[in-house]
Amino acid sequence: MSWVTDAINDGISNILGGAAASMLSELIENSNAVVSNTSAKLGMTPDSGIMNLMKNINENVAMPIAAVMLTYIMTYELITMITEKNHGNEVGTWVLFKWIFKTAVLVMLCKHSWEIANAFFETGGWIATKANTVIGSKIVNPSVSAPTENEIKEWLVATYDVGQLLKIMLIAFIDWLITLISGVLCQVVIIVRLFEIAIYVSCASIPAASFGNRDWKSIGENYTKGLAGIGMQSFFIMVALGMYAVMVGSTVVISSGSNVIKGLENLILYGIAMTIVIWNSKKIAFAIIDAH
């Protein structure tokens, strides 16, 4: 009767080994797909219709507000510059030239604030694309360096018993599920980021008008840091995804004596950590840029 038991055991091992191998193969493909898809979408800007709407809002709503603010700030600045020079007794042409020059620069800054704000986000998209190029050279290509699904199955069946194969299949499923969740989370973060980009550029001229006075310039400085922070957010998302993709590939590319179970268990922790980092990528970017 031992041959019956062995046949049943072999059959179960083949089923579990095939299921585990399928999960491991899909794990590599899904992690690579999340990296490439996220990179492509991080380089995108909001829909052209939305951006045109935001541009019209900036020009027709925010720009008049910026003009009033700039008029107030520069009038206050002129009065301050004159009174600081012995109540106007020491005012020279240089003071007036300085004020005219500063006003002209701020007017140009307000006029081109839309293009300047967009440049920050275009730079962020370029950074994400370059990061994906570097990450893409490090992650596992299933068609080149990873074993085939059949090779994984044969190795698992030959190395592990039924209980271990069941454990590998379940852990691999959890890893696959975490990768799927992280992909959805990335899409949510990207959509939120696109909305933030649209909102930021819709009022670009207002913070630009605040640079003319030392008491008001913190508005423009914080706005500029916010632009840089949202732009850099894409870079940190790509770094987190790239680290996880490399770890997935390193775990699944098996070799003799590899502890796949331990590696897959670690991937669960790495996947949870990656998900948290992606969710907090904006906070990380703002902390580094010192934005508020």
Secondary structure, 3 states (H helix, E strand, C coil): CHHHHHHHHHHHHHHHHHHHHHHHHHHHHHHHHHHHHHHHHHCCCCCHHHHHHHHHHHHHHHHHHHHHHHHHHHHHHHHHHHHHCHHHCCCCHHHHHHHHHHHHHHHHHHHCHHHHHHHHHHHHHHHHHHHHHHHHCCCCCCCCCCCCHHHHHHHHHHHCCHHHHHHHHHHHHHHHHHHHHHHHHHHHHHHHHHHHHHHHHHCCHHHHHHHHCCCCHHHHHHHHHHHHHHHHHHHHHHHHHHHHHHHHHHHHCCCCCCCHHHHHHHHHHHHHHHHHHHHCHHHHHHHHHCCC
